[in-house]
Amino acid sequence: MYRLRFNYDQLLKTVPYKFSIPVLVGKRAERVKEELSLRGEHAEIADLVASAFQEIYDQKIKIKNEDILKLLKPSVK
């Protein structure tokens, strides 16, 4: 079983939308995998996912259209 080195609450400080974190990680890992395959290289999926989480934690990647996500965030009382 793979364990994350980061606490999900810490990641929420960089990306305030909890359901967008897995999508962001998946898309980034997929993009890196495509780039590696173009160069003829290979990496394990777990390594790609860990790298994507690290980039989010380091704030190297961000959500492009964050304004749209703000509109979708419900106001719960």
Secondary structure, 3 states (H helix, E strand, C coil): CCCCCCCHHHHHHHCCCCCHHHHHHHHHHHHHHHHHHHCCCCCCHHHHHHHHHHHHHCCCCCCCCHHHHHHHCCCCC
